[in-house]
C-alpha cells in the first residue's frame, strides 16, 4: 500500500513537473527577497558596531524601541501613516469603482480604450517626474497656482512648500490621480465579467441604471473589492516613499504632515546613521502590518459567515 501511494505521488509530481518548474523562479524570489532578509530583524535588538559585525555587536534588547517611542516622532509617523493610508484606501476605492462603472457604460470601443489608456497613464509615470509636475504647479515664483489660478480668485500667492496645512489634501489628490487608474482597470475587468442577463432581467423589471449599479454591479464585484481592500489594509503601515519624500521635495517645514514610517527610516539612516533605531521602526512597521492582515482577514471571514446564514 505504501509503495502504491509513493508511486502515485511520483506520477503526480512527474505529471505536473512543468508547473513546478515554472513555480521555481517565483519561489526563489520569495525566499531571497522576503524570507532571507528576516534574519536582519536581529539588528533592531543590537547596538551595531561594524567592527564586530551584526552577530558580534552588543545585545541591547528593547533599547532601540524605547528610544524610538520616547520621542514624539513615533506618534507623528504612526499618525500620518495610518491616516493617509486610510484616506487613500477609502477615496481610492470610491474613485476607482466609479470610474470603472462609467467606463463600462461607454459603448464605443475606441473611446473606451482611449479613456482606459488615459486613466492608467499616471500610474506608469515615475514619482520623481510627478514631483516636478507638482512643483510646476506649486512653485512660489513660477507655479501655475500662484501665477494663474490664485490671482483670478483674488488670493495672494502661497508658499506651498512652507505651509504644512495644505499637504494632506495635496498628497491625497496626487495619490488618487496616480493610483486610481490601476485599481479602476481591475474593477472594470470584474464588471465586464458579470453576466449581461442580470442587467437584461433588471431592465425588463423596470430597474433604472442607478438601481442596476446598486443592486447588481456593486454586489457582484464585492469579492474583488474585499480582496483589494484586504491587501491595502495589510500594507497600511507602509507608504509610497516617493510620494512622501519626492513630492514635498524633502522640505523640512512639512515634516509634521509628510513624515511617515518609510521616510523616517530613510532619514534615520541617511542623516543620523542610527541603524538600530531605523531597524526598530521597520520591525514595528512589519509587526503591526502583520497583525492588521490577520485581524482584517478574521473580520471579513466572520462577516461572510454571518451573511451566509441569511
N, C-alpha and C positions, 0 to 999 in steps of 0.2 A: 504493500500500500504506500509506504514511504517513497519507494523508488518511482512508483507511478506518479505520485504528486510532484516529485522533483522533475520528472520527465515533462510533465505538463507545464511546470513553471519555466523550464528551459525552452520549450517550444514557444511559450507565450513571449518570452524575452526575445527570442530569435525573430518571431513574427513582427514585433514592434521595434526591432533594433534601429530602423531608420529614424523613428520618432525619438528614441533615446539619444541617438547621435545628434539630432537637431536640438535636443534639450541641453546638451553638454555646454555649449558656449554661454547660454543663459545662466546655468548653474555655476560655471566658473566665474562669471562676472559677479553673481550674487555673493559667492564665497569671498572673492578678493575685495570687492568694493563694500560689502555690508557686514561681513562676519569677522574677517581677519582684523579690521581696524578696532573691533570691540576690545581687543587686548589693551588698546591705548587708554581705556577708561581708568586704568590704574593711575594715570598721570594726575587725575583730579584729586587723588589722595596722597600726593607726594610733593615734596619741595624739590623741584627738578634742578639737578646740578649736572651740567653737560659733561663735566669731567668724570663723574661717577656713572653716567648713563641713566636710563629710565629705571631699570630694575635695581641699580645700586644707590639711587637717591634716597634721601631720608623720608620715612613714612610719617605724615603729619595728620592722618585721619581726616576729620571733617573741618580742618582749619581753613582750607580754601573756601569751603561753603560758608563758614562762619564769617569770613572776611567779606564775601560777596553780599550776604544778606544783612550785614551790619550797616552797609551804605544805603543811600536812597536809590542807588542805581537799580537794585533788584526790583523794587516796586515799580519804577518808571518803565524799565524794559519789559517787565511782565504785563503791566497795564497796557502799554502801547501794542505789544504783540497780540494780546487777546482781543482787544477792542478793534484793532484794524482788521484782523483776520475774520472776526465775527461780522463786521460790516462788509468785508469783501465776499464772504460766503452768501449772506442774505441778498445783498444788492446784485452780485454777480449771478445768482440763481434766478432772480426775478427778470433781469435784463436778458439773460441767455434764453430762458424759456419763452419770453415774449417775442424776441427776435426769431426764434425757431418757428413759433406759431405763425408769425407774419410771413416768413419765407415760404412756409408750406402753403400759404394761400396764394402765392404768385403762380399763375398758370403758364406763363411764358418761360420755356426752358432757358433761353438766352439770358433773360432778365434775372432769373433765379440764380444761375451760375455766376453772373456778374456780381450780384449782391453778396453771394456767399464768399466770393474772392475778396471783395472789398471789406467784408466784416472780419475775415480771418487774417487779412494783411497785417494789421498792427501786432498780432501775436508773433509774426515772423521777424519783426524789427528788433534789432539789438537794443537792450535797455540803455546802453551808452548813447546811441542815436536818439532814443526817446528823451533822454535827459537834456540833450541840446535842443530838441524841438520844444521842450517845456521852457528852457532858458530863453529861447527866441520869443516865447510868449510873455515871459515874466521879467525879463531883464529891465533893470531900473532905467538904463539910459536909452535903450533902443527896442524894448519889448513891445509886442503888439498890444498888450493890455494897457500899458502906461501911455503909449503914443497914439492909440486909436480909440480903444473902447472906453476907457475911463474919462477922457476929455469929452466924448459925446454925452456921457452921463453927468458931466459937471463934477466929477470926483477928482481930487488931487492924486498925483502918482503915488504908488505904494511901493515901498521897498520890500518886495515879497520874500526875499531871502534873509530878511531880518525880523520877520513877523511870524512867530510860530502858530498863531491862532488860525491862519488860513490853510495850513498844510494838511490837516486831517481831510479837508474837502478836496484839496488838490490831489493828494496821493490816492484817495478813493476814486476820483474821476479818472486819473491816469491808469490805475489798475483795471478798472472796469472797461475802459476804452481798449486796453491792450489784451485783456484776457477773456472778455465775454464772447468773442468770436469763436474761440476754440470750443468752449462748452456748448455754444449755440449749434455748432455742426453736429456734435454728439446727440443733442436733443432732437435736432432735425432728423437725423437718421432713425431715431426711435419713433418719431411721429410718422415718418414715411412707412415704417414697418407695420403701422396699425391697419387692420383690415378695413377697406373702404365700405364694406357692408354695414358697419356700425353707423357711419355717417348717413348712408342712404336710408337706413331704417329710421334714424332720428329725423331726417328731412321729411319723410313721409308722415311722421307723427307731429310735424309742425314745429320742431325744435329750431330755435334761432341759432345763429352762428355762435353767440356767446354761450348758450346752453350746451352746444356741441363741444366747445372748448372745455367748459367747466365740468361736464359730466362724462365726457368720453376721452378727450385728448389728455388732460392732466391726470386723471386716474390711471390711464393705461401706460403713461410714461413715468409714473411714480416710482417703480423699482429702479429705473435709471437715475432718477433724481436722488433717491436714497443712497444708491451706491456712490455717486459722485460726491454727495454731501458727506458721507462717512469718510471717504478718502481725504476730503478737505479738513474735516474735524480732526482726523489723525495727524494732520500737519499744521494744526492751529498754532502750535508753538514754534513753527518755522516760518520765516518770512522771505519774501523776494529780496535778496540782498541788493540787487541792482536798483530796485525801486526805492529803497530806503537810504541807500548810500549815494548812488549816482544822481538820481533825480533832484534831491535837495542840494547837490554839489558839495556834500560833506560840510555844510555850513554849521559852525558851532552854535550859532544863535538859535538853531532849530532843534537841537538835541532833545529838548524836553518832549517834543511831539514827533520826532522822526527816529529816535534811537530805539531799536528793538534788539532782541537777543542776538541775532546774527551779526548786526553791525557792532554791538557791544563786544562780542568775542573777537571780531576782527580788529577793532581799535585797541582792545586789551593786548593783543599780540603785537600789533604794529607800533603802538605808541609806548606802552608800558613794558612790553616783553614779559608779562606775567602769564606764563604758560599754565601754571597750576590753577589760577583763578579763571582763566578762559576755558580750561577743560571742565572745571566745576560748573560753569554756566552752560556749557554744551551738554554735560551729563544731566543737569537739571532739566534742560530743554527736551532731551530724548526721553527721560523718565516720565515727565508729565504728558508728553505726546502719546507714549505707550498706554498710560492709564486712560487717557481720553478715548483712544481707539477701543479699548476693552469696554469702557462704560457705554459709549455711544452704540457699539455693536449689541450690547446687552439690552439697552433701551429699545432699539429697533426690533430685536427679536421678540421682546415682550409685547410691543405694540402689534406686531404681525400676528402673534398668537391670540391676542385679545380680539383682533379683527376677524380672525378665522372662526372664533366662536359665534360670531354674529352672521 
